Amino acid sequence: MDNLLEIKNLTVEYKSISNGDTNIVRAVDDVSLNIHQGEIYALAGESGCGKSTLSKAIVKLMKPLSGEILFEGNDIYKQTIEEKKQYPSKVQMVFQNPYSSLNPKMKIKDILIEPLDINTKYSKMRKKALIKQVLEDVGLSESALDLYPHEFSGGQRQRIAIARALVLNPKLLIADEPVSALDASIQAQIINLLKGLKEERNLTILFISHDLNVIRYLADRVGIMYFGRLIEENITSSIFNFPHEEYTRTLLNSAPVLNY
């Protein structure tokens, strides 16, 4: 299976100020992993283990101290000018809180068309067709286009956030705790939506979550992070049925059993 994303010995640090003192926090510590084309790869672990920091490095919101991130075989921090322009179209991210990630002063049609305005030279007609189609793909009607984010429920807003990420037809979608702010019944809908989009679009998804029930249902492979390090990685069934690390076993034993 071809690797879409390869992370090699990645280390990411940031400064933390406490009581006037500046401390260096190593959020990601020498992590290496591969994500295959067309799979859902889940990163699991407690809050603060480095999952989100790793995702931010992939979308260039944080620069690594060392290591490499290869997308389609090319180092994303050694790209040509043209490759830098194309990268946002290939890798998109959905965040935890859909309300804070959507501009409350913009109508949905403007939120969806903005990535196309920035990254493409498509005609107005094609842009309108694309945003209508992507809304349909996430289970919303065309009538949503003239409304504002506050006029939707949390689950609908997350569908809009997913639509915005998909409008550029990316190859990799990073979903950082995309259902943790939603009610359980709505979580199931969004999880099934992501699973369907993966199949329909041959979409590769990096799914970040502390919820092992969601991961067990959704992911093809799982990586377990602990204090910035990737301590265990395997196909989902092996992680859940035959965990090797004590920390992984502790995580699994602490998770309530739910069905989606």
C-alpha positions in Angstrom: 0.0 0.0 0.0 1.4 3.4 -1.0 2.3 5.9 1.7 0.6 9.3 1.3 2.3 10.8 4.4 5.5 9.8 6.0 6.7 11.3 9.3 10.4 10.6 10.1 11.9 11.3 13.6 9.7 14.4 14.1 10.3 16.6 17.2 8.3 19.7 17.9 8.9 22.0 20.9 7.2 25.1 22.1 7.7 27.7 24.9 5.6 27.7 27.9 5.5 30.6 30.4 4.7 29.8 34.0 5.1 32.2 37.0 7.3 34.4 34.8 9.6 31.5 33.8 10.0 30.3 30.3 10.1 26.6 29.8 10.6 24.5 26.7 8.0 21.8 26.3 8.8 18.9 23.9 5.3 18.1 22.7 6.3 15.6 19.9 9.4 13.6 20.6 11.1 11.7 17.8 7.9 10.4 16.2 7.9 8.3 13.0 4.8 7.0 11.3 3.3 6.3 7.8 -0.2 6.9 6.6 -1.4 4.9 3.6 -3.4 6.2 0.8 -7.1 5.7 1.4 -6.9 4.6 5.0 -8.2 6.1 8.3 -5.3 6.3 10.7 -6.2 7.3 14.2 -3.9 8.8 16.8 -5.1 8.1 20.4 -3.9 9.2 23.8 -4.7 11.5 26.7 -5.0 15.3 26.3 -1.6 16.8 26.2 0.2 13.8 24.7 1.1 15.6 21.5 -1.6 14.5 19.0 -2.8 18.0 18.1 0.7 19.4 17.9 1.7 16.7 15.4 -1.3 17.6 13.3 -0.4 21.3 13.4 3.1 20.5 12.1 1.5 18.6 9.2 -0.5 21.6 8.2 2.4 24.0 8.9 0.9 25.8 11.9 3.9 24.7 13.9 7.4 24.3 12.6 9.3 21.2 13.8 12.6 21.4 15.7 13.9 18.4 13.7 12.7 15.5 11.5 10.9 15.3 8.2 7.3 15.3 7.0 7.0 13.8 3.5 3.8 14.2 1.6 3.7 12.2 -1.6 7.4 11.7 -1.1 8.3 15.4 -0.8 9.4 17.2 2.3 6.7 19.8 3.0 9.3 22.2 4.5 11.5 22.1 1.4 8.8 22.8 -1.2 9.1 24.9 -4.3 7.0 28.1 -4.5 4.5 26.2 -6.7 4.3 23.2 -4.3 3.7 25.6 -1.4 0.8 27.1 -3.3 -0.7 23.6 -4.0 -0.2 22.1 -0.5 -3.3 23.7 1.1 -5.5 22.2 -1.6 -4.1 18.7 -0.8 -4.2 18.7 3.0 -7.1 20.2 4.9 -8.1 20.1 8.6 -11.3 20.0 10.6 -11.1 21.3 14.2 -12.8 20.3 17.4 -15.2 23.3 17.8 -17.1 24.0 14.6 -18.5 27.3 15.9 -15.1 28.9 16.7 -13.7 27.7 13.3 -16.5 29.3 11.3 -16.6 33.1 10.8 -20.0 34.1 12.4 -20.2 37.1 10.2 -20.0 35.2 6.9 -22.8 33.3 5.2 -22.2 29.7 4.5 -21.9 30.3 0.8 -19.0 32.7 1.5 -17.4 30.4 4.0 -17.4 27.6 1.4 -16.3 29.7 -1.6 -13.4 31.4 0.2 -11.0 28.5 -0.2 -11.8 28.3 -3.9 -11.2 32.0 -4.3 -7.8 31.8 -2.6 -6.6 28.5 -4.1 -8.1 28.2 -7.6 -8.9 30.2 -10.7 -12.3 28.5 -11.3 -15.2 30.4 -12.8 -18.0 31.7 -10.6 -20.3 29.1 -12.1 -17.9 26.2 -11.3 -17.4 27.5 -7.8 -21.2 27.7 -7.2 -21.6 24.1 -8.5 -18.8 22.8 -6.2 -20.2 24.3 -3.0 -23.7 23.0 -3.8 -22.2 19.5 -4.4 -20.1 19.5 -1.3 -23.0 20.6 0.9 -25.0 17.7 -0.6 -22.1 15.3 0.1 -22.2 16.2 3.8 -25.9 15.9 4.1 -27.1 19.5 3.9 -29.4 21.2 1.5 -28.7 24.1 -0.8 -30.9 26.3 1.4 -28.1 26.4 3.9 -26.0 28.7 1.7 -27.8 31.9 2.6 -27.7 31.3 6.4 -25.1 32.1 9.1 -23.3 29.6 11.4 -25.4 30.5 14.4 -28.5 29.3 12.6 -27.3 25.7 12.7 -27.0 23.1 15.4 -23.5 21.9 16.5 -23.7 18.8 14.3 -24.8 20.8 11.3 -21.9 23.3 11.9 -19.4 20.4 11.9 -20.9 19.2 8.6 -20.3 22.7 7.2 -16.7 22.7 8.6 -16.2 19.3 6.9 -17.7 20.7 3.6 -15.3 23.6 3.7 -12.4 21.2 4.1 -13.6 19.0 1.3 -14.4 21.8 -1.3 -10.8 21.8 -2.5 -10.9 18.0 -2.9 -7.9 17.3 -0.7 -6.1 14.0 -0.6 -5.6 14.1 3.2 -8.2 15.2 5.8 -7.0 15.8 9.3 -9.8 15.6 11.8 -8.7 16.8 15.2 -11.3 15.7 17.9 -14.1 16.5 15.4 -16.9 14.9 17.5 -15.8 15.5 21.1 -17.9 18.7 21.4 -21.1 16.9 20.1 -23.8 14.9 21.7 -23.5 11.1 21.4 -26.3 10.7 18.8 -24.8 13.5 16.7 -21.3 12.0 17.1 -22.5 8.8 15.5 -23.9 10.7 12.5 -20.6 12.6 11.9 -18.5 9.4 12.3 -20.6 7.6 9.7 -20.3 10.6 7.5 -16.5 10.5 7.6 -16.6 6.8 7.0 -18.8 7.3 4.0 -16.6 10.1 2.6 -13.6 7.9 2.9 -15.1 5.3 0.7 -16.8 7.6 -1.8 -13.7 9.9 -2.3 -10.9 7.4 -1.6 -10.1 10.0 1.1 -7.2 9.5 3.5 -8.0 10.6 7.0 -5.8 11.3 10.0 -8.3 11.0 12.9 -7.2 12.4 16.2 -9.2 11.5 19.3 -9.1 10.4 22.9 -12.3 8.4 22.4 -11.4 4.8 21.9 -14.9 3.7 21.1 -14.9 6.1 18.1 -11.5 4.9 17.0 -12.4 1.3 17.2 -15.4 1.8 14.9 -13.7 4.1 12.4 -10.0 3.5 12.1 -8.0 1.1 9.9 -4.9 1.5 12.0 -4.1 3.1 15.3 -1.1 4.8 16.9 -0.9 5.4 20.6 0.9 8.5 21.9 2.2 9.0 25.4 4.1 12.1 26.5 4.9 13.1 23.0 6.1 9.7 21.8 4.4 7.1 19.6 4.6 4.0 21.9 2.5 1.5 19.9 1.0 1.2 16.4 -0.9 -1.6 14.7 -4.1 -2.4 12.8 -7.2 -1.5 14.9 -8.2 -5.1 15.8 -4.7 -5.9 17.1 -4.5 -2.7 19.2 -7.8 -3.5 20.9 -7.5 -7.2 21.2 -3.7 -7.7 21.7 -2.2 -4.5 23.1 1.5 -4.7 23.9 2.1 -1.6 26.1 0.8 -1.3 29.6 -0.3 2.3 28.9 -2.4 1.1 26.0 -4.0 -1.6 28.2 -4.8 1.1 30.8 -6.4 3.3 28.1 -8.5 0.4 26.9 -9.6 -0.6 30.4 -10.7 2.9 31.2 -12.9 3.4 28.2 -16.7 2.7 28.5 -18.1 0.3 26.0 -20.4 2.0 23.5 -21.8 0.9 20.1 -22.1 3.2 17.1 
